[in-house]
Amino acid sequence: MNKSAINKRFTDSVNYVIASGLASNKTIIAEALGISKSKFSEILNFRMNVSIDTIAQFCTVYNIDTNWLLTGRGDMFKNERLSIVENLTNNLVGEAEVLYQHKSKAIERFWNEQEVPLYELDAAAGLSAIFSNNRQNIINFIKIPDLPKCDGAVYARGDSMYPIIKSGDIIIFKEVTDVKYLLYGEMHLIDYSLNNDDYLVIKYIQESEIERHIKLVSHNPHHSSLDIPTDSIRAVAIIKASVRLNTLK
């Protein structure tokens, strides 16, 4: 038996296995044969003869004809066409199963996402009315992947937070149950009453220099800031997300 010729056929068959897509790289083949990458490299570079055990394992795993590898007679594969077709089929089936699993998880995740109610603000008569009766004046529901827990959504009005928020955007919010839990510097939806007038505004909330007050700050520089008493606040929510439609139907 010509060991050099056997090594040459072994190397040729390894390269063919990779080229035909039966294995993605030499590391995968080495692992399948149970030998180290360094030893496999020595064999492929003709610095070491391939062993009978390695040949037997290689022929079994990749359907190589042992007689061809040892003598050069016959075909490389026991049944070349069948081997390649079966392997490609198995790969496609495996990929399809992975895609199906990912799709199933995505569908399951979608159905488990929270549905945030979108309220009609006019009918609700302010944020405080929404919180006091959160089952009325719902006009739709919003579902956004990975959205943190929220209590509702409304259409924004005005341009005090432009261009971050513009009139017609949907803002999604979480109720703040006590003013002591306000997050200064964050954007909030504030429902308050001052001088017998009711207001519902979107503002940054900052600490005020006036005791028992908060400062409402706009993003739009054309709007001035305002200090309001904390006891004038009827309801407040922190804005968690916003949705903007760039085109109409």
Buried (B, 14 or more C-beta within 10 A) or exposed (E): EEEEEBBEBBBEBBEBBBEBEBBEEBEEBBEBBEBEEEBBEBBBEEEBBBEEEBBEBBBEBBBBBBEBBBBEEEEBBBEBEEBBEEBEEEEEEEEEEEEEEEEEEEEEEEEEEEEBBBBBBEEBBBBBBBBEEBEEBBEEEBEBEEBEEBBBBBBBBBBBBBEEBBEEBBBBBBBBEEBEEBEEEEBBBBBBBEEEEEBBBBBBBBEBEEEEBBBBBBBBEEBEEBEBBBEBBBBBBBBBBBBEEEEEE
